[in-house]
Amino acid sequence: MVDGQDGLDDGPEEDDRDSLHTLPLSFIPLETKSLGTARMIKNVRMEGVIEMFSDSRAGSGQVSPFDLKKIFGWEDSDPPPDQQIVESLASLNSYDVYSLRITLRHLDIPFSDFQSLQLSDTKKEQLTSYMRSFTLPLIQQVYGATDTQIRSIDELLALFQRPNRKDALENLQKMADRLRIQLMEVPRFLEDYGDIFLSLAYFREKLDNIVPKVEAFLDEMRGMGSHFELQHDNRFQSAARYLDQNMNAVITSITGRFESFDRNSQDFWENLTPETFKKVRSLITGHHTSVGGVLCGLGVKMAGWQEKFGRSTGGRVHSRADFIMSSMRQGMEKIVEIEASAPKTADY
């Protein structure tokens, strides 16, 4: 299959490690060498497919994981391990590094290089403004100041590993005492803390990027509903109502989850103990796969709409309506299911 719209990218410079919807198969130990140059992607219909090539003119060459046996001549009665691996990967809801850390452990895939599942250095720097609300309490705890210039989580760790004031060292010892750990274990705690809240910053940036696009899409779709060619099109009106209701409900729900994350992270610094850190860590990591899945789904749908219709105001109203009734509507129930399956924040 060659599709000109479904090979979606968040930006021309984006590293695959920073994406919600792409997974280079070179990351995965596969025996079929030609698959190592391909990517697993989520398309606008929330399907996991193998992208064999992507070109601005030729489009995206996509293959269903279930069609690999035809391409490579694999026998149904004796499929190679690669068949099961790619089918398992296709079933995942998101390919962000935080979801992959969790889901790859649960799949029967001989994957061991979990250290490679990190955001790129460029993305970490881009998230500095989002991390500030999480780094500031640390700096205040140790330095009692807010004017320290921190550009990345690595600089934050360096700051604490080499405190430059006597009172900072004393405060680090107090922190270690409250956490009931040795002073030498504080850097490990800070790395853990930094990674947990870097994940939260990453997902929040994605949410902040996606929400305005969802709102713009829904506004445009509502306007289409009053068009004389669509006013009495029951199929379009039904699809539009479904998308309007459920996209708004999902955005409201996931935004509420982020508000809970913020409250719990603030509570942690007001009551710094091993138990409160364990609680906030479990809360955030427990939501990684559902948050990643919802944001991935909404993201690919908005990117698909933008790719097909966003470069101009052209495009016949029926072309837009057909895309809404097919690609935009298909897979939306999966996003709703993922959000509904999220753990209750009150349970942590």
N, C-alpha and C positions, 0 to 999 in steps of 0.2 A: 504494500500500500504506500502510495506517495500522497502526502497531505501538505498543502501549502500553508495551512494555518496552525496546525497543532504542534509544530516544533517550537515550543514557547521558551523565551528567555526573559529573565527579569531585567537584563541589561547586557549590552555588548561586552562589558568588561567583567561580568560576574564570574567568579570562580565557582565550579560545580559544588564545592564544599559548602558554599553559602546559599545554595538553592534549596527550596522546598520540594521541587518537582523533578529534579534530575539526579541520576545516580550513574556515574561512569562504571561500566562493568569491569574495567581494569582494576577496580577496588576489590573485586570478588574473585576468589580462586576458581576459575573455570577451566575445563580441559579444552574446550573449543576455542582455539586461538582467535578466530575471526570475530568472536563475540567480545573479545577484550578491547576492541576499538569502538564498540558501540556503547550506547547509553540506554538505561531504562528511564523512561519518562512517564509522567502522568499527563494525559491529554485533557482537552477541555471537557470531555465526557467522564472524567475521573477513571479512565481505564489505564492500567499499567501496560505500556507497550515498549518494544525495543526499537530505538531509533538507530537505524543503521547508518544514516547520513543526514545532514541538515545543511541546506544551501539556500541562500536568499532568493535565487532564481528557480531552482528545482524543487524547493520545498523540503519537507521532512519525510524521509523514507522510513516508514514504520512497519513493524511486523508484530503480530500478536504472538505472545509466548507459545500459544497452542499450535501455531503454524510452523514452529521451528523444525518439527519432525519432517515436514514436507520439504523444507529447504535443505536439510542436512541428511535426509534419508534415514532418520531414526525409526526403529521398529516400535510399534505400539506395545508389543509384548515384552520388549526389553529396552526401555528408554534409558539413556545415559543419565548420570547424576545431574548434569547441566540442565536437563529438562525440568526436573523438580525444583532446582535452585531458581531458575528464572520465573517459574510459575509462582513460587513463594514470594519472590521480590515484587512481582506484579500485583500481588494481593495487598501489599502494604499501602497505608493511607498517605504516607509522606516519606520523602527521602532526605529530610534534613538530618544533620549529623546527630542531633540529640535523640530523635526518634530511632535512628538506625542503631545507636548504642544499645537501646533497649530491645528492639525487635530482632536484631540479628542474633542476639544471645538466645532468643526463644525459637529461632528457626534451626532446622537441621542443616546448617551451612558451616563448613569448616573455616570460619572466619576468626582470626585471632588478633589482628592488628587494630584493636580498638583505639589505640593512641593516635591513629591517623584520622580519626573522626573528630576533627577540630575545624573551627572556622578559620578562614584565611586571615593572615595578619592585616590585610587591607580592611576586611569586614570588622575585625576587632577595633581598629582605629575609628572606623565610621560609627561604631556604637558607643564611643566615648561619652557623648552627651546623654545617652540613655543610661549609662553606667554611673553617672555622677550621683544620682540619688542613692545608689548603693555603696559607692566608695566614700561619700561624705561622712556617713556615720562611723566608718572605720577610722578615717583621718581624725575626726573629732575625738574618738575614743583614745587614740594614741598621742596625737599632737595637740588636741584642744584647739585646733585652728581650721579654717576653711579656705585658706588662700594658697594651699599647696597645689602646684600645677601638675596634674596627672593627665596624660594623653592616652594611656592604655592600661589594661589590667596588669600587664607585665611590669610597667613602671610602678604601679601600686605595690606589687609584690616586692620589687626591688627596694622600695621605700621602707617597707616593714622588715625586710631581711637585714637592712643596714641602717637602722635608726640613727639619726645624727644628733640626737640630744639625749642627755641623761634621763630626763623625765619621760621621754618617749620609751626608753628601755624599761623604766619602772612601770609604765602603763601597759606595756606588752606583757610584763610579768603578771600584772593584775588581771589582764584578759585571760592569760593562761590559767591562772588560779580559778577564775570564774567558770572557765570551760573544763576545768579539772584535767588539764593536759600539761605536759612539760613545756618549758619555754622553747625548746628546740623543735617542738611539734607545731608551734604557731604557724610557721610558713606553710606547712601542709594544710592546716585548717584554712589559711588564707587562699591557697590554691583552690581548695574545695569550694569555699565561699565564692571566690571569683568566678569559677566555672558555672556554679548554680545560677548566679545572678547575671552572668553573661548570656546564659540561655534565655533568661527572662527578658533581657534587653533585646536580644535577637528577635524573639517572637513579638515583642511589643513594636519594634520597628516595622516588622512585616504587617502587623495589624494596622498601624497608623498609615501605612502605604495603601492598604487594601480598602479600608472603610470609605474614603472619599470616592474611590472608583466604583464601589458597590452603590453608593448613593447616587452618583451620576448616571450609572446604568439604569437604576430603578426609575429615576426621574425621566429619562429618555423613553423607557418602556411605557410609563404611564401616559406620556404624551402620545405615543403611538396608539394607545388604546382608544383615543378619541378620533383617530383618523377615519374618514368615511369608509375606507376599504376594510377596516378591521373592527368597526363598531359592532357589527353583528356576526363576527367570526368567533363562534363559541369556543373553538379549539384554542385560538390565540388568547382569548379573554381568560380561559381557564388556566392556561400555562402562565399567563402574566400574574394572575391572582396568586397562584401557587408560589411563584418566585418572589413576588413582593412580600407575601406573608412570611415565608420561611427564611429568606435572606435577612429580613429585619429581625426575626426571632433569633437566628443564629448569632448575628452581630450583637444584639442586646445581651444574650447569654454569655458569649465569650468575653465581652467587655466587662461584665460583672465578675467573671473569674479573675481577670487581671486586677480589678479593684480589690478582690480578696487577697491576691498575692501581695499587693502593696501593703495592706493592713497587717498581714502576718509578718512581713519583713520589718515593718516599723515596730511591731510588738517584740520581735526578737531582740532588737537593740535596747529596748526598755527593760528586758528581762533576759540577760545574756547567760544562758546555761547550756549544757550539752543537750538537754531535752528540748529546749526551744529551737536550737539549731537543727536538731534531728527532725523536728516537726516541720519547720519551714522548708528544709531540703526535701523531705518526703512529699510535702504538698506540691512543690514546683515540679519535681521529677515525675510525680504521679500523674501530672497533666501533660507531660511532654508529647505523648503520642496523639492524644485527642486534640490538643491545641495545634500541633503540627498538621494533622489531617484536615482540620477545618480550614486553616489558613492556606494550605496547599490547594484544597478544592476551590475555595473562593478565588484564590490567586490565579489559577489556570483558567478559570471561567472569565475573569475580568481581562486577562491577557488575550484570551481567544477572541473576545468581543472587540477589544482594541485593535488587535491584529487585522481583523476582517473589516471593521467599519470605522476605526478611530482616526485614520489618516485624513479623512475628508468627511464632509457632510453628505456625500453622495451615497448611492446605494438605494435601490427601490425599497419602498416600505415592506413589500412582500418578501424581499430577500432577508431583511432584518427579522421580520416576523417568523419566517421559516427557521432561521438560525436560533431564535429564542425557543421555538417549539421543539427543536431537535437538540442541538448541542448544549444550549444553556439549561434546558429543562432536564435533559438526561444526566443522571448522576447526582442531581441536587438532593435526592432522597438519601443518598449515601452521606452527604455532608450533614444533613439533619440527624441521621443515625449516629454519626461520630460524636456530634455535640451532645446528643441525648445520652450517650454512653459514658460521658466524662464523669469522673468521681465527684462526689459532692464535697465541696470545700469544707462543709461543717464536719465531715468525718475525720478531719486531720486535727 
